Amino acid sequence: MSRNGLSGALTPETKRLKNDINISDLIAQIKVVTLAATPMDISQVERDYEEFVKEATYEYYQNWAGLKEELNISRIFEKHSQLFTTDNLAAVKRARDASSGDDHRRFNLLFGSLLGTHLEQQVTKLTDEATTLETQTMVTIEGKPVPWRSTQPMLMNEENRERRGRIHRLTEAAVSTYNPILEDRQERLHEAAKTQGYSNYANLYSEIKSINYELLLDELKTHVKATDSLYADQLELALNSIHVTPEDANRHDILYLYRGKRFDTYFPRGGP
């Protein structure tokens, strides 16, 4: 039905009511009602999400601390599956869009956290698989099995560059066994972002983090250009201290520099 047809179908009483309604006032009232109805629900979502984060963080801690070999983040997502529903996402987004000031920042933070975690929920099996494989992977170094996660500290402390290079090559080969899982996981995250109405993963996070990534990239390019020569000079100076040229430098050389052994005298073992 056309707009004129709809108008013609109104009764005189309906027309008078229509004329009495100020659309701007009506929208403002709807926003007030929305905000009044959401605090209790949103507060419950916040409490539930906090509990989820505690359990997920503890699960990661146990794995990374070596207390358990297998990561089972999927179990925690299943336990809190009611938290990451489309209804909850929509409710928090409505509250965010209808608010301002501190409330807007609060709801936007919660919405971003829920949405980001909702995407993670789509790849929990791959997360568990990759992290568990990483935990269990052993690298044989000079005849001795070493957990892959222990190889980076070895690289950072190994003064002999030739041996450091051998260890590095072995660790890189080990990574190649589960990189395909990580690549699959990342691709699925990007596809999941599109199902939420965003053209790509970057645009999703640009909104929920309130960051213009294109503008940020331009600013960083300007900064890099202005400081490039200073960085190159300082890198060459640091590499010279371990008798390596910038042209020959490898990732393991940088890791060794990060160790900062030249500062060890300022931090004696066992304290002063």
C-alpha positions as CSV (number, residue, x, y, z in Angstrom):
1,M,0.0,0.0,0.0
2,S,1.3,3.5,-0.8
3,R,1.9,6.1,1.8
4,N,-1.1,8.1,0.4
5,G,-3.2,4.9,0.4
6,L,-2.3,4.3,4.1
7,S,-3.1,7.9,5.0
8,G,-6.4,7.6,3.2
9,A,-7.3,4.5,5.2
10,L,-7.0,6.3,8.5
11,T,-10.2,7.2,10.3
12,P,-10.7,10.8,11.5
13,E,-10.0,9.7,15.1
14,T,-6.8,8.0,14.1
15,K,-5.7,11.0,12.1
16,R,-6.2,13.3,15.1
17,L,-4.2,10.8,17.3
18,K,-1.4,10.7,14.6
19,N,-1.2,14.5,14.5
20,D,-1.0,14.7,18.3
21,I,2.1,12.4,18.4
22,N,5.5,14.0,18.3
23,I,7.8,11.3,16.7
24,S,10.9,12.7,18.4
25,D,9.3,12.6,21.8
26,L,8.1,9.1,21.1
27,I,11.6,7.9,20.2
28,A,13.0,9.6,23.4
29,Q,10.4,7.8,25.5
30,I,11.2,4.4,23.9
31,K,14.8,5.0,24.8
32,V,14.0,5.8,28.4
33,V,11.8,2.7,28.7
34,T,14.5,0.6,27.1
35,L,17.1,1.8,29.6
36,A,14.8,1.4,32.5
37,A,14.0,-2.2,31.5
38,T,17.6,-3.3,30.8
39,P,19.8,-2.6,33.9
40,M,18.7,-5.7,35.9
41,D,19.1,-8.0,32.8
42,I,22.4,-6.4,31.7
43,S,23.8,-6.6,35.2
44,Q,23.0,-10.3,35.2
45,V,24.8,-10.7,31.9
46,E,27.8,-8.9,33.3
47,R,27.9,-11.2,36.3
48,D,27.6,-14.3,34.2
49,Y,30.3,-13.1,31.8
50,E,32.6,-12.4,34.7
51,E,32.1,-15.9,35.9
52,F,32.8,-17.3,32.5
53,V,36.1,-15.2,32.2
54,K,37.2,-16.5,35.6
55,E,36.8,-20.2,34.6
56,A,38.3,-19.7,31.1
57,T,41.3,-17.8,32.5
58,Y,41.9,-20.6,35.1
59,E,41.7,-23.2,32.4
60,Y,44.3,-21.4,30.3
61,Y,46.5,-20.9,33.4
62,Q,46.4,-24.6,34.2
63,N,47.5,-25.4,30.7
64,W,50.2,-22.8,30.4
65,A,51.5,-23.6,33.9
66,G,52.0,-27.2,33.0
67,L,49.3,-28.4,35.4
68,K,47.4,-30.1,32.6
69,E,48.4,-31.1,29.1
70,E,45.0,-30.8,27.5
71,L,43.1,-27.6,27.1
72,N,39.3,-28.0,27.3
73,I,37.9,-24.5,26.7
74,S,35.0,-26.1,24.8
75,R,33.6,-27.5,28.1
76,I,33.5,-24.0,29.6
77,F,31.8,-22.6,26.6
78,E,29.2,-25.4,26.7
79,K,28.6,-24.7,30.4
80,H,27.9,-21.0,29.7
81,S,26.2,-21.4,26.3
82,Q,23.2,-19.4,27.5
83,L,25.4,-16.4,27.8
84,F,26.4,-16.0,24.1
85,T,22.9,-16.1,22.6
86,T,21.7,-13.8,19.8
87,D,19.1,-12.4,22.3
88,N,21.8,-11.4,24.8
89,L,23.9,-9.8,22.1
90,A,20.9,-7.9,20.7
91,A,19.8,-6.8,24.2
92,V,23.2,-5.4,25.1
93,K,23.5,-3.7,21.7
94,R,20.1,-2.0,22.1
95,A,21.2,-0.8,25.6
96,R,24.4,0.5,24.1
97,D,22.7,2.3,21.2
98,A,20.1,3.9,23.5
99,S,22.7,5.2,26.0
100,S,25.3,7.8,26.3
101,G,28.3,8.8,28.4
102,D,29.5,6.2,31.0
103,D,26.6,3.9,30.3
104,H,27.4,3.8,26.6
105,R,31.0,3.0,27.3
106,R,30.0,0.3,29.8
107,F,27.5,-1.3,27.4
108,N,29.9,-1.0,24.5
109,L,32.6,-2.8,26.4
110,L,30.3,-5.6,27.4
111,F,28.9,-5.9,23.8
112,G,32.5,-6.1,22.4
113,S,33.5,-8.7,25.0
114,L,30.4,-10.8,24.3
115,L,30.7,-10.5,20.5
116,G,34.4,-11.3,20.5
117,T,33.8,-14.3,22.8
118,H,30.9,-15.4,20.6
119,L,33.3,-15.6,17.7
120,E,35.7,-17.6,19.8
121,Q,32.9,-20.0,20.6
122,Q,32.7,-20.9,16.9
123,V,36.3,-22.2,17.0
124,T,36.7,-23.8,20.4
125,K,37.4,-27.2,19.1
126,L,40.3,-25.9,17.0
127,T,41.5,-23.8,19.9
128,D,41.6,-26.9,22.1
129,E,43.2,-29.0,19.4
130,A,46.0,-26.5,18.6
131,T,46.8,-25.6,22.2
132,T,46.8,-29.3,23.3
133,L,49.1,-30.2,20.5
134,E,51.4,-27.3,21.3
135,T,51.5,-28.5,24.9
136,Q,52.3,-32.1,24.0
137,T,54.8,-31.4,21.3
138,M,58.4,-32.4,22.1
139,V,61.5,-31.3,20.3
140,T,64.5,-33.6,20.3
141,I,67.6,-31.5,20.9
142,E,71.0,-33.3,20.9
143,G,69.2,-36.5,21.7
144,K,67.1,-35.2,24.5
145,P,63.3,-34.6,24.3
146,V,62.4,-31.0,25.3
147,P,58.9,-29.6,25.5
148,W,58.3,-27.1,22.7
149,R,57.3,-24.4,25.1
150,S,60.6,-24.7,26.9
151,T,62.6,-24.1,23.7
152,Q,62.2,-20.3,23.6
153,P,63.9,-19.8,27.0
154,M,66.7,-22.0,25.7
155,L,67.1,-19.8,22.7
156,M,67.1,-16.7,24.8
157,N,69.8,-18.0,27.1
158,E,72.0,-19.8,24.5
159,E,75.2,-17.8,23.9
160,N,76.6,-20.1,21.2
161,R,75.1,-18.7,17.9
162,E,75.6,-21.9,16.0
163,R,73.8,-24.0,18.6
164,R,71.1,-21.4,19.0
165,G,70.5,-21.6,15.2
166,R,70.1,-25.4,15.4
167,I,67.6,-25.2,18.2
168,H,65.7,-22.5,16.3
169,R,65.4,-24.6,13.2
170,L,64.1,-27.5,15.2
171,T,61.4,-25.4,16.9
172,E,60.3,-23.9,13.6
173,A,59.8,-27.4,12.2
174,A,57.7,-28.3,15.2
175,V,55.5,-25.3,14.8
176,S,54.7,-26.3,11.2
177,T,52.8,-29.3,12.5
178,Y,50.0,-27.3,14.1
179,N,50.2,-24.1,12.1
180,P,47.5,-25.4,9.6
181,I,45.1,-25.8,12.5
182,L,45.8,-22.2,13.6
183,E,45.3,-21.0,10.0
184,D,42.0,-22.8,9.8
185,R,40.9,-21.3,13.1
186,Q,41.8,-17.7,11.9
187,E,39.9,-18.1,8.7
188,R,36.8,-19.4,10.5
189,L,37.0,-16.4,12.9
190,H,37.0,-14.0,9.9
191,E,34.0,-15.9,8.3
192,A,32.2,-15.8,11.7
193,A,32.6,-12.0,11.7
194,K,30.6,-11.8,8.4
195,T,27.7,-13.7,9.9
196,Q,27.4,-10.9,12.4
197,G,26.7,-8.4,9.7
198,Y,30.3,-7.0,9.3
199,S,32.1,-6.9,6.0
200,N,35.3,-8.2,7.6
201,Y,37.0,-9.0,10.9
202,A,38.8,-5.7,11.0
203,N,35.5,-3.7,10.7
204,L,34.0,-5.7,13.5
205,Y,36.8,-4.8,15.9
206,S,36.9,-1.2,14.6
207,E,33.4,-0.8,15.9
208,I,33.6,-2.6,19.2
209,K,37.0,-1.1,20.1
210,S,36.2,2.4,18.7
211,I,39.4,2.4,16.7
212,N,39.7,3.7,13.2
213,Y,42.4,1.2,12.0
214,E,42.9,3.0,8.6
215,L,43.7,6.2,10.4
216,L,45.9,4.4,13.0
217,L,47.8,2.7,10.1
218,D,48.5,6.1,8.5
219,E,49.7,7.5,11.8
220,L,52.0,4.5,12.4
221,K,53.4,4.7,8.9
222,T,54.3,8.3,9.6
223,H,55.9,7.4,12.9
224,V,57.9,4.5,11.4
225,K,59.2,6.7,8.6
226,A,60.3,9.4,11.0
227,T,62.1,6.9,13.3
228,D,63.3,4.3,10.8
229,S,66.9,5.5,10.7
230,L,67.1,5.8,14.5
231,Y,65.7,2.2,14.9
232,A,68.2,0.9,12.3
233,D,71.1,2.5,14.0
234,Q,70.1,1.2,17.5
235,L,69.5,-2.3,16.1
236,E,72.9,-2.4,14.4
237,L,74.5,-1.2,17.7
238,A,72.8,-4.0,19.7
239,L,73.6,-6.7,17.1
240,N,77.3,-5.6,17.0
241,S,77.4,-6.4,20.8
242,I,76.9,-10.1,19.9
243,H,79.0,-9.9,16.7
244,V,76.1,-10.2,14.2
245,T,75.4,-7.8,11.3
246,P,71.8,-6.7,10.5
247,E,72.0,-8.5,7.2
248,D,72.8,-11.8,8.9
249,A,70.5,-11.5,11.9
250,N,67.9,-14.1,12.5
251,R,64.9,-14.4,14.8
252,H,66.9,-16.3,17.4
253,D,69.5,-13.5,17.6
254,I,66.7,-11.0,18.5
255,L,65.4,-13.4,21.1
256,Y,68.8,-13.6,22.6
257,L,69.1,-9.8,22.7
258,Y,65.7,-9.6,24.4
259,R,67.2,-11.7,27.2
260,G,69.3,-8.7,28.1
261,K,72.2,-10.5,29.7
262,R,74.2,-7.3,29.9
263,F,71.9,-6.3,32.7
264,D,72.4,-9.4,34.8
265,T,75.0,-7.7,37.1
266,Y,72.3,-5.3,38.2
267,F,70.1,-8.2,39.3
268,P,72.2,-10.7,41.2
269,R,70.8,-14.2,41.7
270,G,69.2,-14.5,45.2
271,G,68.9,-10.7,45.5
272,P,71.4,-8.1,46.7
